Amino acid sequence: MPTSMLLMKEPIQLSSILEPSQVIAFSTLTKIIGTLGPQSRSVETLENLLKAGMSVARFDFSWGDEAYHQETLENLKTAVKNTRRLCAIMLDTVGPELQVVNPSNEPINLTQGDKILLTPDKKVVASSKILPMNYPELSYAIKPGDEIFVGQYLFTGSESTSVWLEVIDANGLDVECMVKNTATLTGTLFTALASQVRIALPTLNDIDKTTLQTWGMRNQIDFVSLSHTRHANDVRLARSQLSKLGDLYQTQIFAKIENVEGLEHFDEILKEADGIILSRGNLGIDLPAEKVFLFQKTAIQKCNLAGKPAIITRVVDSMVDSPRPTRAEATDVANAVLDGTDGIMLGAETLRGNYPVETITTIRKICGEAENVYNQSLYFKKTIKAVGEPMMHLESIASSAVKAATKVQASVIVVFTSSGRAARLISKYRPTMPVLTVVIPRLTTDHLRWSFTGAFQARQCLIVRGLFPMLADPQNPTDSSTSTNEMILKVHLLTQT
């Protein structure tokens, strides 16, 4: 039997397929991350995105300034208050990204067979003959025959609006290329990716560090998406940087794997990172297309066994311009859920797409259908076998809780935690019911001041499959029987409404 079928419950009846989709009390177990931008920054749109199922908002600093993103975030805070829906904040770094700036915003028409020059000279105006790039060492890193992809940032993949270039030769700092397809580049910023060419730029550059110190600290960000992570040391250096920035030592780091170098060091990166983002768009350029699905399935499996969230990108590109996904895209989303992904990350679809709310609604429905047929029993047995014996104490409790909840067909699992670790371990065993995560604040001190921790830990549950957080009353965070009984009563009342 094919592996994909083993991931589903058996048997699947045709009659159940033809039945209307069920209305569920909670959102889907799979989390949805939306990138905010021009089409998704008004309070009204953000309210609709939250209602549709977005649990994490991504702010991509590869474009836009701090003031622009701050205005969007203030609108999001208003939307969160109006809808009473929690939403975590993710800052996506620039990293070692090759960029072409086109400040005139004039379309650049490229014709197959023509030659074009890539230059580090920033004074040059971008045209069909020459493109200024931000990496002076490119000519030393490439060789004739190498391929370079250039397209609008968060590009959707149409071959008419992005271009493949083949390197002909290097002349000093300039690189001469052949245009491989006719295309029109539009916009003020293009991203370039040289296939399987190492770019000797820091993973966390000076602009990223400044952004963390200012915008990141000011807004107490929950996650950093570390773009172009290539080595475990990249994560360690980023964590060291965060540890210097007050409360941001609690911020989680998600390593974004988007090139072969990161793939080669995946196991070491996974040990250091709090989670993994599988950037299939860029990796699909660095890898042969037929290899991408192998990376996805292997990486998700490794993340699942490590108990760390795995996020998939580039799923419904066609919904930038269409209110419906293609059949292949819908199947791709469902297969990602069956593979075990924790979340789906949307880029251009919500940032500049015409149907941001419809996109999240569609993703939620597809995820819900896939979760309904997810073969949790098979997954549970495989995970128990992989973990082996003897189990750690907390892992034993988590797996036993999921087994017991499954046997009695519980509607919800309630977890009391201070760090979120117990809840994440329960999610590791993929229960079919929601996990209500009650985070109990802890009183901590740095010898200068006392403070409660808990808000970070609660919001960070919003990216883990199946976890639905709530923060306990910080006025009485002790573990006395009275306060515990009061919290249990509140949770009982909440789950009955």
VMD Tcl script that draws the C-alpha trace (Angstrom):
set ca {
  {0.00 0.00 0.00}
  {1.37 3.48 -0.85}
  {2.78 5.44 2.10}
  {0.31 8.29 1.53}
  {-2.61 5.91 2.11}
  {-1.12 4.69 5.40}
  {-1.32 8.26 6.70}
  {-5.11 8.14 6.38}
  {-7.74 6.27 8.36}
  {-9.13 3.15 6.74}
  {-11.55 2.70 5.19}
  {-12.54 6.04 3.66}
  {-16.12 5.74 2.46}
  {-17.31 7.56 -0.66}
  {-20.47 8.54 1.23}
  {-18.44 10.46 3.83}
  {-16.59 12.32 1.06}
  {-19.88 13.51 -0.38}
  {-21.17 14.78 2.98}
  {-20.91 18.52 3.78}
  {-17.87 19.58 5.80}
  {-18.45 19.55 9.56}
  {-18.55 22.76 11.58}
  {-15.98 22.57 14.39}
  {-15.97 24.48 17.68}
  {-12.23 25.17 17.60}
  {-10.20 26.30 14.63}
  {-8.29 23.57 12.84}
  {-5.45 21.88 14.73}
  {-3.00 22.92 11.99}
  {-1.91 26.51 12.47}
  {-1.99 29.23 9.81}
  {0.68 31.95 9.57}
  {-0.19 34.98 7.47}
  {2.32 37.51 6.09}
  {0.95 41.02 6.53}
  {1.34 43.74 3.91}
  {-0.51 46.12 1.59}
  {-3.58 43.90 1.18}
  {-3.79 42.79 4.80}
  {-3.09 45.72 7.11}
  {-6.41 47.46 7.69}
  {-8.17 46.76 10.99}
  {-11.21 45.35 9.21}
  {-9.18 42.93 7.07}
  {-7.08 41.86 10.05}
  {-10.23 41.16 12.07}
  {-11.47 38.95 9.24}
  {-8.12 37.17 9.00}
  {-8.20 36.38 12.72}
  {-11.77 35.13 12.49}
  {-10.84 33.02 9.46}
  {-8.12 31.21 11.43}
  {-4.81 33.12 11.37}
  {-2.92 32.51 14.63}
  {0.52 33.98 13.81}
  {1.26 37.22 11.92}
  {4.53 37.38 10.00}
  {6.31 40.69 9.41}
  {8.87 40.37 6.62}
  {11.63 42.97 6.86}
  {13.04 42.21 3.42}
  {10.79 45.05 2.32}
  {9.14 48.03 4.03}
  {10.55 50.15 6.86}
  {9.95 49.93 10.60}
  {7.33 52.67 10.58}
  {5.25 50.84 7.96}
  {5.36 47.54 9.86}
  {4.65 49.32 13.17}
  {1.48 50.86 11.76}
  {0.38 47.42 10.57}
  {1.10 45.92 13.99}
  {-0.87 48.63 15.79}
  {-3.83 47.80 13.55}
  {-3.36 44.12 14.40}
  {-3.43 44.90 18.13}
  {-6.73 46.71 17.61}
  {-8.09 43.75 15.65}
  {-6.99 41.32 18.39}
  {-8.76 43.44 21.00}
  {-11.94 43.71 18.92}
  {-12.14 40.00 18.07}
  {-10.65 38.63 21.31}
  {-8.53 36.27 19.20}
  {-4.90 35.74 20.22}
  {-2.20 36.25 17.60}
  {1.56 35.77 17.90}
  {4.16 37.94 16.15}
  {6.94 36.62 13.90}
  {9.77 38.79 12.59}
  {11.33 37.50 9.38}
  {14.94 38.60 8.89}
  {16.59 39.66 5.63}
  {19.74 37.57 6.00}
  {22.10 36.83 3.09}
  {19.53 37.68 0.44}
  {20.57 38.87 -3.02}
  {18.48 41.86 -4.07}
  {18.03 44.04 -7.14}
  {16.58 47.49 -6.44}
  {14.45 49.22 -9.08}
  {13.49 52.57 -7.48}
  {11.98 53.93 -10.70}
  {9.37 51.13 -10.60}
  {9.55 51.01 -14.41}
  {8.85 47.55 -15.96}
  {11.96 45.77 -17.21}
  {11.36 43.74 -20.38}
  {13.74 40.83 -20.96}
  {13.87 38.71 -24.12}
  {15.08 35.13 -24.37}
  {18.57 34.96 -25.89}
  {19.54 38.53 -24.93}
  {22.54 39.28 -22.73}
  {22.36 41.19 -19.45}
  {24.96 42.39 -16.97}
  {24.76 42.03 -13.16}
  {26.81 44.69 -11.37}
  {27.47 45.76 -7.76}
  {27.43 49.41 -8.84}
  {24.46 50.85 -6.91}
  {24.49 54.02 -9.04}
  {23.35 52.06 -12.09}
  {19.66 52.33 -13.03}
  {18.04 48.91 -13.49}
  {17.18 48.17 -17.13}
  {16.94 45.35 -19.65}
  {20.71 45.64 -20.16}
  {22.00 45.84 -16.59}
  {20.80 45.03 -13.06}
  {22.48 46.43 -9.90}
  {22.91 43.84 -7.11}
  {23.83 44.10 -3.42}
  {26.66 41.52 -3.46}
  {30.05 42.68 -4.86}
  {31.60 39.20 -4.46}
  {29.12 37.47 -6.78}
  {31.61 37.37 -9.65}
  {34.05 35.39 -7.48}
  {31.41 32.92 -6.28}
  {29.95 31.86 -9.64}
  {31.27 30.09 -12.73}
  {30.06 29.83 -16.34}
  {26.96 27.66 -16.60}
  {25.59 28.57 -13.16}
  {21.94 29.67 -13.06}
  {20.53 32.74 -11.32}
  {16.81 33.29 -10.69}
  {15.49 36.86 -10.49}
  {11.89 37.73 -9.64}
  {9.62 40.03 -7.67}
  {9.88 39.46 -3.95}
  {7.35 36.91 -2.67}
  {6.90 36.00 -6.30}
  {4.29 33.42 -7.27}
  {6.22 31.50 -9.92}
  {4.90 32.60 -13.31}
  {7.61 32.30 -15.95}
  {6.39 35.50 -17.60}
  {7.22 37.72 -14.62}
  {10.48 36.17 -13.41}
  {13.63 35.31 -15.29}
  {16.24 32.58 -15.36}
  {19.76 33.73 -16.22}
  {22.70 31.55 -17.23}
  {26.15 32.83 -16.32}
  {28.38 33.35 -19.38}
  {31.43 34.97 -17.81}
  {32.69 37.32 -15.11}
  {34.42 40.58 -16.01}
  {35.93 42.05 -12.86}
  {33.01 42.58 -10.47}
  {30.40 42.35 -13.24}
  {28.71 39.12 -14.30}
  {27.55 38.61 -17.89}
  {24.46 36.40 -18.28}
  {22.21 34.97 -20.97}
  {18.42 35.46 -20.58}
  {16.80 32.00 -20.67}
  {13.15 33.07 -20.91}
  {11.17 36.11 -22.02}
  {9.81 37.96 -18.98}
  {8.79 41.35 -17.60}
  {10.09 42.28 -14.14}
  {7.80 44.69 -12.29}
  {8.07 46.34 -8.89}
  {10.73 48.18 -6.91}
  {12.52 45.15 -5.43}
  {13.56 41.85 -6.97}
  {15.05 38.85 -5.20}
  {17.89 36.94 -6.84}
  {18.93 33.38 -6.04}
  {22.05 31.75 -7.47}
  {21.40 28.01 -7.63}
  {23.78 26.04 -5.35}
  {26.18 28.99 -5.03}
  {27.31 29.89 -1.50}
  {26.73 33.55 -0.69}
  {29.31 34.73 1.87}
  {27.01 37.16 3.67}
  {26.13 36.82 7.40}
  {22.90 35.01 8.23}
  {22.07 37.75 10.74}
  {23.29 40.98 9.17}
  {23.68 44.44 10.71}
  {20.25 45.56 9.50}
  {18.68 42.48 11.14}
  {20.46 43.20 14.43}
  {19.25 46.80 14.41}
  {15.70 45.69 13.63}
  {15.74 43.26 16.57}
  {17.10 45.94 18.91}
  {14.47 48.49 17.93}
  {11.28 47.03 16.42}
  {11.77 43.60 17.97}
  {12.33 44.81 21.53}
  {9.63 47.45 21.31}
  {7.04 44.88 20.29}
  {8.20 41.86 22.32}
  {8.20 39.56 19.30}
  {7.39 35.88 19.89}
  {9.33 34.35 17.00}
  {12.27 35.12 14.75}
  {12.24 33.49 11.33}
  {15.97 33.19 10.63}
  {16.19 33.45 6.85}
  {18.70 31.34 4.90}
  {19.87 29.35 7.94}
  {22.87 27.31 6.79}
  {24.54 26.03 9.97}
  {23.65 25.34 13.60}
  {26.00 28.16 14.58}
  {23.71 30.59 12.75}
  {21.01 29.75 15.31}
  {23.44 29.98 18.22}
  {24.62 33.43 17.13}
  {21.03 34.64 16.74}
  {20.14 33.31 20.19}
  {23.17 35.05 21.66}
  {21.99 38.29 20.06}
  {18.47 37.87 21.48}
  {19.82 37.09 24.97}
  {21.27 40.61 25.10}
  {17.90 42.22 24.40}
  {15.96 42.08 27.65}
  {12.85 39.87 27.50}
  {13.71 38.73 23.97}
  {15.76 35.91 25.50}
  {12.37 34.16 25.54}
  {11.81 34.68 21.80}
  {11.89 31.42 19.84}
  {14.04 30.98 16.75}
  {12.64 29.17 13.71}
  {15.37 28.21 11.27}
  {14.31 28.83 7.69}
  {15.81 26.16 5.44}
  {15.95 27.45 1.87}
  {19.15 26.18 0.27}
  {21.23 23.04 -0.14}
  {23.75 24.18 2.47}
  {21.02 24.36 5.12}
  {19.71 20.98 4.01}
  {23.17 19.40 4.38}
  {23.32 20.57 8.02}
  {19.64 19.99 8.81}
  {20.09 17.61 11.77}
  {22.47 19.96 13.59}
  {20.22 22.96 12.89}
  {17.16 21.10 14.21}
  {18.91 20.45 17.53}
  {19.60 24.16 18.03}
  {16.38 25.73 16.66}
  {12.97 25.91 18.33}
  {11.28 25.04 15.05}
  {11.83 24.71 11.31}
  {10.35 26.58 8.34}
  {10.60 24.59 5.11}
  {11.02 27.33 2.50}
  {10.02 25.33 -0.54}
  {10.08 28.27 -2.93}
  {13.80 29.00 -2.71}
  {14.71 25.37 -2.08}
  {12.85 24.43 -5.25}
  {15.37 26.58 -7.13}
  {18.42 25.25 -5.29}
  {17.23 21.63 -5.60}
  {15.87 19.75 -8.61}
  {12.06 20.04 -8.51}
  {11.62 16.28 -8.21}
  {13.62 16.25 -4.95}
  {11.59 18.84 -3.01}
  {8.90 16.42 -1.81}
  {11.60 14.14 -0.35}
  {13.00 17.04 1.64}
  {9.51 17.93 2.88}
  {8.59 14.47 4.08}
  {11.97 13.74 5.66}
  {12.24 17.12 7.37}
  {8.71 16.97 8.81}
  {9.31 13.47 10.12}
  {12.52 14.58 11.85}
  {10.74 17.60 13.36}
  {7.84 15.43 14.58}
  {10.15 12.98 16.36}
  {12.10 15.88 17.91}
  {8.83 17.44 19.11}
  {9.57 20.71 17.31}
  {7.14 22.58 15.01}
  {7.52 22.23 11.24}
  {6.07 24.94 9.00}
  {5.44 24.59 5.25}
  {5.54 27.53 2.79}
  {4.40 28.18 -0.81}
  {1.15 26.22 -0.93}
  {-1.58 28.16 -2.79}
  {0.30 30.62 -5.00}
  {-2.58 30.82 -7.49}
  {-4.79 32.43 -4.81}
  {-2.83 35.67 -5.21}
  {-5.09 36.36 -8.17}
  {-7.85 33.76 -7.79}
  {-10.46 33.12 -5.06}
  {-9.93 29.36 -5.45}
  {-6.79 27.19 -5.37}
  {-5.92 24.70 -8.07}
  {-6.75 21.06 -7.38}
  {-3.03 20.30 -7.12}
  {-2.57 23.05 -4.51}
  {-5.50 21.83 -2.42}
  {-4.06 18.31 -2.49}
  {-0.63 19.68 -1.57}
  {-2.02 21.36 1.57}
  {-3.83 18.18 2.62}
  {-0.72 16.06 2.07}
  {1.33 18.46 4.21}
  {-1.17 17.93 7.05}
  {-1.02 14.15 6.55}
  {2.79 14.39 6.58}
  {2.52 15.93 10.06}
  {3.17 19.63 9.53}
  {2.32 21.98 12.41}
  {1.49 25.01 10.31}
  {1.00 26.50 6.87}
  {2.74 29.80 6.12}
  {1.23 32.13 3.54}
  {3.34 34.76 1.79}
  {2.19 36.66 -1.28}
  {-1.32 35.22 -0.88}
  {-2.01 37.40 2.17}
  {0.64 40.11 1.71}
  {-0.38 41.43 -1.70}
  {-2.94 38.93 -2.94}
  {-6.47 39.95 -3.84}
  {-8.12 37.32 -1.61}
  {-6.29 37.16 1.77}
  {-9.35 36.24 3.85}
  {-10.60 33.68 1.32}
  {-7.12 32.14 1.25}
  {-6.99 31.54 5.01}
  {-10.59 30.28 5.03}
  {-9.76 27.82 2.24}
  {-6.58 26.62 3.98}
  {-8.52 26.09 7.22}
  {-11.17 23.99 5.47}
  {-8.61 21.81 3.69}
  {-6.63 21.30 6.89}
  {-9.81 20.36 8.75}
  {-10.73 17.69 6.20}
  {-7.20 16.22 6.28}
  {-7.21 16.17 10.09}
  {-10.50 14.26 10.08}
  {-8.89 11.35 8.25}
  {-5.41 11.57 9.81}
  {-4.25 8.13 10.96}
  {-3.33 9.11 14.51}
  {-3.20 5.50 15.71}
  {-0.47 4.55 13.24}
  {1.47 7.76 13.91}
  {1.24 7.21 17.69}
  {2.63 3.67 17.44}
  {5.50 4.78 15.18}
  {6.39 7.65 17.54}
  {6.36 5.43 20.62}
  {8.63 2.95 18.83}
  {11.00 5.68 17.67}
  {11.27 7.24 21.15}
  {12.02 3.83 22.69}
  {12.49 2.94 26.34}
  {13.12 4.06 28.95}
  {11.15 7.25 28.30}
  {11.76 10.51 30.08}
  {9.25 11.09 32.86}
  {7.46 14.01 31.20}
  {7.36 12.27 27.81}
  {5.80 9.21 29.40}
  {3.08 11.36 30.97}
  {2.42 13.17 27.68}
  {2.11 10.00 25.59}
  {-0.08 8.34 28.24}
  {-2.37 11.38 28.34}
  {-2.88 11.24 24.57}
  {-3.51 7.49 24.69}
  {-6.06 7.87 27.48}
  {-7.83 10.81 25.77}
  {-8.06 8.81 22.55}
  {-9.48 5.74 24.31}
  {-12.26 7.68 26.06}
  {-12.84 9.88 22.98}
  {-12.30 13.04 25.00}
  {-13.43 16.33 23.48}
  {-10.40 18.24 24.72}
  {-7.16 17.75 26.65}
  {-6.39 20.39 29.31}
  {-2.74 20.99 30.19}
  {-1.42 23.18 32.99}
  {2.10 24.36 32.24}
  {4.51 27.20 32.98}
  {7.03 26.73 30.17}
  {4.78 25.16 27.51}
  {7.03 22.10 27.32}
  {4.38 19.66 28.55}
  {1.88 20.93 26.01}
  {4.40 20.65 23.16}
  {5.17 17.07 24.17}
  {1.48 16.23 24.06}
  {1.28 17.78 20.59}
  {4.21 15.57 19.58}
  {1.86 12.55 19.82}
  {-0.71 14.30 17.60}
  {-3.98 13.93 19.55}
  {-7.10 14.28 17.42}
  {-8.70 16.66 19.90}
  {-7.69 20.25 20.80}
  {-5.20 20.75 23.64}
  {-6.29 23.64 25.86}
  {-3.00 24.94 27.24}
  {-3.34 26.87 30.50}
  {-0.06 28.70 31.04}
  {0.62 29.48 34.70}
  {2.82 32.59 35.08}
  {6.06 32.28 37.04}
  {7.60 35.01 39.16}
  {11.24 35.56 38.15}
  {13.96 38.06 38.95}
  {17.19 39.28 37.37}
  {18.23 40.65 40.81}
  {17.13 44.12 39.71}
  {13.41 43.64 39.23}
  {10.70 41.01 39.58}
  {8.51 40.04 36.66}
  {5.97 37.42 35.58}
  {6.75 35.11 32.67}
  {3.95 33.44 30.79}
  {2.73 35.74 28.04}
  {5.53 34.67 25.67}
  {4.96 30.99 26.46}
  {1.21 31.27 25.86}
  {1.55 33.03 22.51}
  {4.27 30.63 21.38}
  {1.78 27.77 21.64}
  {-0.11 29.38 18.76}
  {2.34 27.90 16.24}
  {2.17 24.30 17.53}
  {-0.34 21.88 16.06}
  {-3.40 21.40 18.24}
  {-2.46 23.80 21.07}
  {-4.92 26.52 22.11}
  {-3.40 28.68 24.87}
  {-4.87 30.74 27.67}
  {-2.97 32.62 30.37}
  {-3.87 31.95 34.03}
  {-4.42 34.81 36.46}
  {-0.97 36.21 37.35}
  {-2.28 37.54 40.67}
  {-2.19 34.04 42.12}
  {0.24 31.86 40.17}
  {1.05 29.53 43.08}
  {0.33 25.84 42.76}
  {-2.08 25.67 45.69}
  {-5.10 23.38 45.53}
  {-7.45 26.36 45.76}
  {-6.02 28.22 42.76}
  {-5.77 24.99 40.75}
  {-9.39 24.13 41.45}
  {-10.46 27.63 40.42}
  {-8.56 27.32 37.13}
  {-10.06 23.89 36.44}
  {-13.54 25.34 37.01}
  {-12.81 28.22 34.61}
  {-11.54 25.81 31.96}
  {-14.62 23.61 32.42}
  {-16.92 26.58 31.95}
  {-14.94 27.73 28.89}
  {-15.13 24.33 27.18}
  {-18.88 24.12 27.82}
  {-19.60 27.43 26.04}
}
mol new
graphics top color blue
foreach p $ca { graphics top sphere $p radius 0.5 }
foreach p [lrange $ca 0 end-1] q [lrange $ca 1 end] { graphics top cylinder $p $q radius 0.2 }
display resetview
